[in-house]
Amino acid sequence: MTAVLPATLAAVDLDRTLIYSASAAGGTDGLAVVEHLDGAPLSHATPVSWELLAELGRRALVVPVTTRTAAQYERVRLPLVPRYALCGNGGVLLVDGVRDPDWDAWAAATAAQAAPLAELLAPLEAVAGEPWVRTVRPAEGLFGYLVAHTREGIPADWLVATTAAASAAGATLSVQGRKVYVVPAGLSKAGGLLRLRRLLAGEGPAPRLLCAGDSLLDAPMLLAADAAVRPAHGELHEQGWTGSRVAVTAATGAAAGEEIVRWLLERA
């Protein structure tokens, strides 16, 4: 898939790893706006982290790996143009910004190993009219998510019940800030990333894999890496999750995003 494969592949999650909402950033003073929605600032990063990310792109193959849909990913103004990007929790591969149809077929077959999308969405749609819910949406025809008005407003008993229902349907539930994702278990960032690495390597040696992420959906990817890093905030941090090759930042918020890029750059 590529003529010259760098020795290192750096796979990076976006939200709450590289980019941050105003609340997740811990304030926006001194931060650059890297994403707008309907003309309003949505995501931020430190200017230094963006300079370092551009340098990382000159030393390694940087692959964004995000649960965002392709359209949501394309709103982010990265300081480099990645040759490859994995969206939809590994279910969509963009090559130079264009969807790979063969990858779409693979993702559809993988997602079909879980219950139908309508069944995965049912627990989310059942509460769509509740005052704490902002919206419920399908994503890429592969999985679904709920957006609450606040993280604190999501009922704990509903999360417990929905986690059990998702597991019974062959899916994984993940809470990322105000968003609750229900994703087929076979459709993972790790699965997509490792498949991409195999395709890129062909018959040659696979590149060394560095990974960064903050959520439950990132955990298998972090464990599959030769070395990985997560921020000292987010879903994994709240659960006290770690791994033998997984470092943890000293900083939180947007400062952790900058620390993560420095960590990757030092190892690339």
C-alpha positions in Angstrom: 0.0 0.0 0.0 3.0 2.3 0.3 6.3 2.3 -1.5 8.5 3.3 1.4 7.4 2.3 4.9 8.9 4.2 7.8 10.4 2.2 10.6 7.8 3.5 13.1 4.1 3.8 12.9 2.6 6.2 15.4 -1.2 5.5 15.9 -2.9 8.3 17.8 -6.4 8.7 19.1 -7.9 12.2 18.7 -10.5 13.3 21.3 -9.1 13.8 24.8 -5.7 12.4 23.6 -4.6 15.0 21.0 -7.5 17.4 20.9 -9.8 18.7 23.6 -13.1 20.5 24.2 -12.9 23.6 26.3 -14.1 21.7 29.4 -11.8 18.7 28.8 -8.8 21.0 28.1 -9.1 22.6 31.5 -9.6 26.1 30.0 -8.6 27.5 26.6 -6.1 30.2 27.5 -3.1 29.9 25.2 -4.7 27.1 23.2 -5.2 27.0 19.4 -8.6 26.1 17.9 -8.2 23.1 15.7 -11.8 22.3 15.0 -15.0 24.3 14.4 -18.6 23.1 14.2 -21.2 25.4 12.6 -18.7 28.2 12.9 -18.1 27.8 16.6 -14.8 26.6 18.2 -15.1 23.0 19.2 -11.7 21.4 19.8 -8.4 22.8 21.0 -4.7 21.9 21.3 -1.5 23.6 22.5 0.3 25.3 19.7 3.5 23.5 20.7 1.8 20.1 20.4 0.8 20.9 16.8 4.4 21.9 16.0 5.7 18.7 17.5 3.0 16.6 15.7 4.2 18.0 12.4 7.8 17.0 13.3 6.5 13.5 14.3 5.0 13.2 10.8 8.5 13.7 9.3 10.0 10.9 11.4 7.2 8.3 11.5 4.0 7.3 9.7 1.3 9.1 11.8 -2.1 7.4 11.6 -5.0 9.0 13.4 -7.2 6.2 14.9 -10.6 7.6 16.0 -14.1 6.6 16.8 -15.3 9.6 14.9 -17.0 9.2 11.6 -15.1 10.2 8.5 -17.0 13.4 8.3 -16.3 14.3 11.9 -12.6 13.5 11.5 -12.4 15.8 8.4 -13.4 18.8 10.5 -10.1 18.6 12.5 -7.3 20.8 11.0 -4.2 18.6 11.7 -0.7 20.1 11.1 0.1 17.3 8.7 -1.9 15.4 6.1 -1.9 11.8 7.1 -1.6 9.3 4.3 -3.8 6.9 6.2 -6.5 7.5 8.8 -8.7 5.0 10.6 -12.2 6.3 11.5 -15.3 4.7 12.8 -13.4 2.7 15.5 -11.3 1.0 12.8 -14.3 0.5 10.5 -13.3 3.1 7.9 -9.9 3.6 6.2 -9.1 6.8 4.5 -6.2 6.7 2.0 -5.2 10.3 1.0 -8.7 11.3 2.2 -10.6 8.7 0.1 -12.5 5.8 1.6 -11.2 2.4 0.8 -14.1 0.3 -0.5 -12.3 -3.0 0.2 -11.9 -1.9 3.8 -15.7 -1.0 4.0 -16.5 -4.6 2.9 -14.2 -6.0 5.6 -15.7 -3.8 8.3 -19.3 -4.7 7.3 -18.5 -8.4 7.6 -16.7 -7.8 10.9 -19.6 -5.8 12.4 -22.1 -8.5 11.2 -20.6 -10.9 13.8 -22.5 -8.9 16.5 -26.3 -8.3 16.7 -27.8 -6.1 14.0 -27.3 -2.3 14.4 -31.0 -1.8 15.3 -30.6 -4.1 18.2 -27.4 -2.3 19.4 -29.1 1.0 19.1 -32.3 -0.1 21.0 -31.0 0.7 24.6 -29.9 4.1 23.4 -33.1 4.9 21.5 -35.2 3.8 24.5 -34.0 6.8 26.5 -33.7 9.2 23.6 -36.6 11.3 24.9 -35.2 11.6 28.4 -34.2 15.1 29.6 -30.5 14.1 30.1 -30.1 12.9 26.5 -29.1 15.3 23.8 -29.1 12.9 20.8 -28.7 9.3 19.7 -27.1 8.5 16.4 -25.8 5.6 14.2 -22.3 6.0 12.9 -21.1 4.7 9.5 -23.8 2.1 9.6 -21.6 0.1 12.0 -22.3 1.2 15.5 -24.2 3.8 17.6 -23.7 6.4 20.2 -25.6 8.6 22.6 -24.7 12.2 23.6 -25.8 13.4 27.0 -26.0 17.0 28.1 -23.5 16.3 30.9 -21.4 13.3 31.9 -22.9 13.6 35.4 -26.4 13.3 34.1 -26.0 9.8 32.7 -27.7 7.5 35.1 -25.4 4.9 36.6 -28.1 2.2 36.7 -28.8 2.7 33.0 -25.1 2.4 32.2 -24.9 -0.9 34.1 -27.9 -2.3 32.3 -26.8 -1.0 28.9 -23.3 -2.5 29.4 -24.9 -5.9 30.0 -27.2 -5.6 27.0 -24.3 -4.6 24.8 -22.2 -7.5 26.0 -25.1 -9.9 25.3 -25.4 -8.5 21.8 -21.7 -9.0 21.1 -20.8 -5.4 21.5 -18.6 -3.2 23.8 -19.9 -0.1 25.7 -17.5 2.8 26.2 -18.2 6.2 28.0 -16.1 9.1 26.6 -17.1 12.3 28.4 -20.7 12.9 27.5 -20.8 10.2 24.8 -21.8 6.6 25.3 -20.7 4.3 22.4 -22.0 0.8 21.7 -19.7 -0.9 19.1 -19.5 -4.5 17.8 -16.8 -6.2 19.8 -15.0 -7.4 16.6 -14.8 -3.9 15.3 -11.9 -2.4 17.2 -9.2 0.2 16.8 -6.6 -2.5 17.5 -8.1 -4.9 14.9 -8.1 -2.2 12.2 -4.7 -0.9 13.1 -3.0 -4.3 13.1 -4.7 -5.1 9.8 -3.4 -1.9 8.3 0.1 -2.6 9.6 0.1 -6.0 8.0 -1.1 -4.7 4.7 1.5 -1.9 4.7 4.3 -4.3 5.5 3.4 -6.9 2.9 6.1 -9.5 2.9 8.5 -7.2 4.7 9.0 -6.5 8.4 6.2 -4.8 10.2 7.0 -1.3 11.4 7.5 -0.7 15.2 4.1 0.4 16.6 3.7 3.3 19.0 0.2 4.1 20.3 -1.7 6.8 22.3 -5.2 6.8 23.6 -7.4 7.5 26.6 -10.6 5.3 26.4 -11.7 1.7 26.8 -11.9 1.5 23.0 -8.2 2.4 22.9 -7.1 -0.2 25.4 -6.5 -3.2 23.1 -4.6 -0.9 20.7 -2.3 0.3 23.6 -1.7 -3.3 24.7 -0.9 -4.3 21.1 1.8 -1.6 20.7 5.5 -2.0 21.2 5.2 1.0 23.4 2.2 3.2 24.3 1.1 6.2 26.4 -2.2 7.3 27.8 -3.1 10.6 29.6 -3.7 10.9 33.3 -7.4 11.5 32.7 -10.2 9.9 30.8 -12.0 6.6 30.9 -8.9 4.4 31.3 -7.5 6.6 34.1 -10.8 6.6 36.0 -10.6 2.8 36.0 -6.9 2.8 37.1 -6.1 0.9 33.9 -2.5 0.3 32.8 -0.3 -2.1 30.9 3.3 -3.3 31.1 4.4 -1.2 28.1 1.9 1.7 28.7 3.3 5.0 30.1 1.0 7.6 31.8 1.5 11.3 31.5 2.2 13.5 34.4 -0.1 16.2 33.1 -3.9 16.3 32.4 -6.0 18.1 30.0 -4.5 19.8 26.9 -1.1 19.8 28.6 -1.3 16.0 28.5 -1.8 16.1 24.8 1.4 18.0 24.4 3.2 15.6 26.7 1.9 12.6 24.6 3.3 14.1 21.3 6.6 14.7 23.0 6.7 11.1 24.2 6.0 9.8 20.8 8.5 12.1 19.1 11.3 11.0 21.5 10.7 7.4 20.5 10.3 7.9 16.8 
